């Protein structure tokens, strides 16, 4: 893994952690509004994205995370959807 790849991965993971601690309805300041959780999926989309980027890298993991977020809509059933 090159230094640039490692730095990009760490930066994106840090951004996800900051999002989770601040704006996320499942992890952040507003989590008290939704005691049962806000995300339709388990693990949450941000947890899924973090794990995908950590395992597959910024491009492939990012694509998996984006696809997961696109599937999170009112017509989706949600449920347990682990990283494969």
Secondary structure as GFF3:
##gff-version 3
##sequence-region A 1 84
A	DSSP	alpha_helix	3	22	.	.	.	ID=ss1
A	DSSP	three_ten_helix	29	33	.	.	.	ID=ss2
A	DSSP	beta_strand	41	42	.	.	.	ID=ss3
A	DSSP	alpha_helix	45	56	.	.	.	ID=ss4
A	DSSP	alpha_helix	58	71	.	.	.	ID=ss5
A	DSSP	beta_strand	79	80	.	.	.	ID=ss6
###
